[in-house]
Amino acid sequence: MKSELLSARQIWVAVLVGGLSTAAAGAGLADWRWLLAAGAIGVAAGWLLLLRVGRGRLHPVLEVAYRAWAVLLMADVLRRAALRVQQASGEGGGPGWLLVLLALPLIWMGLGKTAAFFRAVEIFWLAMLAVTAVILLLGLPRMDWRWAMQPVGSWQGSLLAGALTMSTGLFVLPYLYKVKAGPERPGHGLVWLGALGLLSAALSLLTTGLLSPGVAVLLEGPFFAAAGLLGESARLEGLISAVWLLPDLTLAGLLARGWGDGYWPGAAVLVALGVALTGATQALPQAVLPAGCLVLAVLTMVLPPKEKE
């Protein structure tokens, strides 16, 4: 039987790719300067959490809390992705059938081995690196820097948006004990976490500079609207929106893996699908999801790791 041990690089590549899902959702709605601050704070918090947890198992109470909150975050990711695809396709009605279609590959991945999922994400990483680089290289020269320097939203909202993106790294803590020992220590993942913070700020800067803060706040998914301007065609917006399903699925899969091995990740996706179909996450205030992640981070620092058997 193949070993389920993972490499540190696989773990943190998944964090970066999955974090792009939340980063794109908040781009243009949060101030890029506060996102940079959130990124720096997130890296510092990540360092402390890695020192606390190491390669140990989380406290049993924390394992339950992580799994419960992961379901809510998965539901939010699924519904956000489904609504974006529906908007890009111009179809009306509810996103129910799209939610089911998005959940099916996640359930299939959830039933497979953990190592196989992370190997697949390494392939996604190469695709997303190319797409993100092209968007930034084409978009930055076209920006209006007067718009880019204008404040966007409140500083509290921007910090919370950054916290939600950086919290992607929080949800690898439940299975860091599966990382095999080697020359690359888990702490090296802070470089990847810092890169996620920089990309989050860059995407928001680009969106604001292409659309202006006043226009961006009026749009659903302003980042994808800004990307459409680069090709002067709505087709590009739809294409980028479809490609960004890779980070969406990666993030959802990352959250599901926190439920453990066997059939549990697939079961987690089913529960998240049920929550998404109710639309419960849309009714929540925007601050709830990042605030819950911050509470998890604090509890992780307070509750001791599980003793090795």
C-alpha positions, 0 to 999 in steps of 0.5 A: 500500500502506498504511503499517505505521507505528504511533502511540505511543498505539497501542503503549502502549494495547496494553500497558495492555490486554494487561497487564490479562490478567496483572494479573487472573491475579495479583490476590488472590495478590500483595500490592497494596503490593508491586505498587505498588512493582513498578509504580514500578520498572517505570516507571523501568526502562522509561524506561532501556530507552527511552533505550537502544533508542529507535526502533532495532532490537534486537541480533540475539541479543536478537531471537531471545531475545525471540521464544523467550520470547514463545512461552513467555509466549503458551503460558502466556496461552493455557492460563490463559485456556482453563482459566478459561473451562473453569472458568466453564462448568463443563465437565470434561476437558482444555482442548485444544479451547478452546486451539485455539479461542483460537488461531484468531483469533490466527492470523488476526490474525497473518496480517494487517497490524500496523497493523490489529491495533493499531487493533483493540486501540484498540477493545478499550481502550474496552471494557476501560476501561468494564468495569474502571471499573465493577468498581472503582466497585462493588467498592471500597465493599463491601471489608473494609479489615481484609482489604485491609490484611493481608499477602498472600503473600511480598514476593518473590513479589509483586514477581515477579508485578508484574514479569511484569505490567509486562514487557508493555511490554518486548515492544513494544521489538522493533517500536518502530522502526515508530512514526512520528515525531510530537509524541508521543514513545515516552517518553510511554508511561511514563504508560500503563505507570504506569497499568498498575501502578496498575490491577494493584495496584487489582485485587489490593486489590479482590480481597483486600478482597472475599474475604480473603487466606485465601480468595483463596489457595485459589481458582483465579482469585480476581479473577473470583470476587470480581467474581462477588460484585458481582452476587451471582451466578455468572453475573457471574463467567462474564461477566467471565471471558469479557470478559477474553478481550480482554486475553488475546488482546491480550497474546498478539497483542502477543507474537506481533507481536515475531516480525516481519511476514508469516506469522511472527506466525501461525507464532509462535501455532502454536508457542505452541499446541503448547507450551500443549497439552503443558502445559509451562508449568504444570510451570514454577515460578511464578518462571521466567516473570518471572525470564526477563523480567528477564533480557531487560531486563538483556540489552537494557541490555547489548547495543547496538541494531542499527546502522541500515542 
